[in-house]
Amino acid sequence: MKGDKNTEYALEAKVLYSLYKGIEGTANIVALRGLNLKLKHGEIVSVVGPSGSGKSTLLRILGGLQEPSAGNVFYDGLNLQKVPEEKRVPFRRNTVGYVFQEGNLIPTVSAFNNIVQTMKFAGTSRSEARRRAKTLMKLLGMEDRMYSLPTHLSGGERQRVAIARALANDPLVLLMDEPTGNLDYKNAENVMEMIVKLRDEIGTSCLIVTHSKHIASFTDRSLELRDGRFIGQHGGDLKLESLESSRQVFIAPDGTLTLPPEMRHLIETHGELWDMRVEKDDGGSPRITLEVSDRKEHSGPMHGGICPVCKNEVGEDEFFCHTCGAKLT
């Protein structure tokens, strides 16, 4: 990866918004709603969410392929929004490596030359490009398949070549869009193990967008994206007291309370209960406060049945609902 570091973070996004104009006569569509994101040097982070949650929009903005409606993206402290348009292409080529779900390899040239051509476009000499391509292929365990055409490679092998190509220009950050989406379970695991190996050996910083929580389990942290907002984080030894006071929780029209995943994890692990208080802020909008109390303070468990809040089944002798965190009485 790049040499001297200027900041703690390889990639940082601050208050990103993305608005699309709706069809004539309809409201604008808000794809991202004030996202903040930090990726440390050498860290692997995943963004997990269903279709329509804003994952692809986020990745395009982080990669400089789309301008945010508001907010800024920083690479090692350099504000991408202040890079002149005529310098954007070389900036992306030398700072960001992309890995797509399909791999997007050139089908008519060998795996080796797919990597070499990427470096030639960046102005690297042919001898240096060939040397680095061989090094990357060996690092990824593909030295015996270097001269095979992509059509003669397995899905997992093609994705390894795509990763090698993304690393060719020694980028600061790898952005990966569903990199295992077209692979079977075992090949997907192999690719993720390779990504972790790259981090351990050469310090790769990587942001992975995926819908798979299994794939996300290989990363250092996992951010859950819903409706253009981050609603939770897994991993990274997150503690409840570190959450921002402005954190949002979601209440569905049927009254179901959706807690962020890391809060549900605390409930499941430590048996904590949540008391909810709804107040009005200065503008008259509802403000929800969740307070933690110990299960031992409560007199008796619910002996099985259905949670009155989320309607999910509750086990025997439970003091709380493991799905939504509601206190059971």
QUIBELQUI-V276940 format. One record per backbone hydrogen bond with DSSP energy under -0.5 kcal/mol. NH is the residue of the N-H (numbers start at 1). CO is the residue of the C=O. E is the energy in kcal/mol with one decimal. If there is no record, write none. Layout:
BEGIN
nh,co,e
NH,CO,E
NH,CO,E
END
This chain:
BEGIN
nh,co,e
10,39,-1.7
11,39,-1.8
12,74,-2.4
13,37,-3.0
14,72,-2.8
15,13,-0.5
16,35,-2.6
17,70,-2.5
18,32,-1.6
20,29,-3.3
26,23,-3.0
29,20,-3.1
30,28,-0.5
31,18,-2.7
31,29,-0.8
32,18,-1.3
33,228,-2.7
34,16,-1.3
35,16,-2.2
37,13,-2.3
39,11,-3.0
41,8,-1.3
43,40,-1.9
45,43,-0.5
45,206,-2.7
46,221,-2.4
47,208,-3.0
48,46,-0.5
48,223,-3.0
49,210,-1.2
53,50,-1.6
58,54,-2.4
59,55,-2.3
60,56,-2.4
61,57,-2.2
62,58,-2.6
63,59,-2.1
64,61,-1.3
65,60,-2.5
66,60,-1.1
69,17,-2.2
70,17,-1.4
72,14,-1.7
74,12,-3.5
75,78,-2.4
76,10,-1.0
76,74,-0.6
78,75,-2.1
79,77,-0.5
80,73,-3.3
80,78,-0.7
81,73,-0.5
82,79,-1.5
83,80,-1.6
84,82,-0.5
87,84,-1.8
88,84,-0.5
88,85,-1.3
89,85,-0.5
91,87,-1.9
92,88,-2.9
93,89,-2.5
94,90,-1.8
95,91,-1.1
96,92,-2.3
97,173,-2.7
99,175,-2.2
103,100,-0.7
104,102,-0.6
107,105,-0.7
109,106,-1.1
111,148,-2.2
112,146,-3.0
114,110,-1.8
115,111,-1.2
116,112,-2.1
117,113,-2.4
118,114,-0.9
119,115,-1.4
120,116,-2.0
121,117,-2.1
122,118,-0.7
123,120,-1.6
124,119,-2.4
129,125,-2.7
130,126,-2.4
131,127,-2.1
132,128,-2.7
133,129,-2.4
134,130,-2.1
135,131,-1.9
136,132,-2.6
137,133,-2.5
138,134,-2.1
139,135,-2.3
140,136,-2.0
141,138,-1.6
142,137,-3.6
145,142,-1.8
146,143,-0.7
148,145,-1.6
150,109,-0.7
152,149,-2.1
153,150,-1.6
158,154,-2.7
159,155,-1.9
160,156,-1.6
161,157,-2.1
162,158,-2.2
163,159,-1.9
164,160,-2.5
165,161,-2.7
166,162,-2.0
167,163,-1.6
168,164,-0.6
168,165,-0.9
170,167,-2.1
172,95,-1.4
173,95,-1.9
174,205,-2.7
175,97,-3.3
175,173,-0.5
176,174,-0.5
176,207,-2.7
177,99,-2.9
178,176,-0.8
178,209,-2.9
181,178,-1.9
183,180,-1.7
188,184,-2.7
189,185,-2.1
190,186,-2.3
191,187,-2.3
192,188,-2.1
193,189,-2.6
194,190,-1.9
195,191,-2.1
196,192,-2.2
197,193,-2.1
198,194,-2.4
199,195,-2.0
200,196,-2.3
201,197,-2.4
202,198,-3.0
203,198,-0.6
203,199,-1.4
204,198,-0.8
206,43,-2.6
207,174,-2.8
208,45,-2.8
209,176,-3.2
210,47,-2.5
210,208,-0.5
213,211,-0.6
216,212,-1.9
217,213,-1.1
217,214,-0.5
218,215,-1.6
219,216,-1.7
220,44,-2.0
221,44,-1.2
222,234,-2.1
223,46,-3.2
224,232,-2.7
225,48,-3.2
225,223,-0.6
226,229,-3.0
228,53,-2.2
229,226,-2.0
231,224,-2.7
231,229,-0.7
232,224,-0.9
234,222,-2.7
236,220,-0.8
238,235,-0.8
242,239,-1.7
243,240,-1.8
247,244,-1.7
250,258,-1.3
252,250,-0.5
252,256,-2.5
255,252,-2.5
258,250,-3.2
258,256,-0.5
259,257,-0.7
263,260,-1.1
264,260,-1.7
265,261,-2.2
266,262,-1.6
267,263,-2.1
268,264,-2.6
269,265,-2.5
270,266,-2.9
271,267,-1.9
272,266,-0.6
273,293,-2.2
274,325,-0.8
275,291,-2.8
277,289,-2.5
279,277,-0.5
279,287,-3.0
281,285,-2.8
284,281,-2.1
287,279,-3.7
289,277,-2.8
291,275,-2.8
291,289,-0.5
293,273,-1.7
295,271,-0.6
297,294,-1.5
298,295,-1.6
302,318,-3.0
304,302,-1.8
304,315,-1.1
305,314,-1.2
307,312,-3.1
311,307,-1.4
314,305,-3.2
318,302,-1.7
318,315,-0.8
321,326,-2.0
322,320,-0.5
325,321,-1.8
328,319,-2.1
END
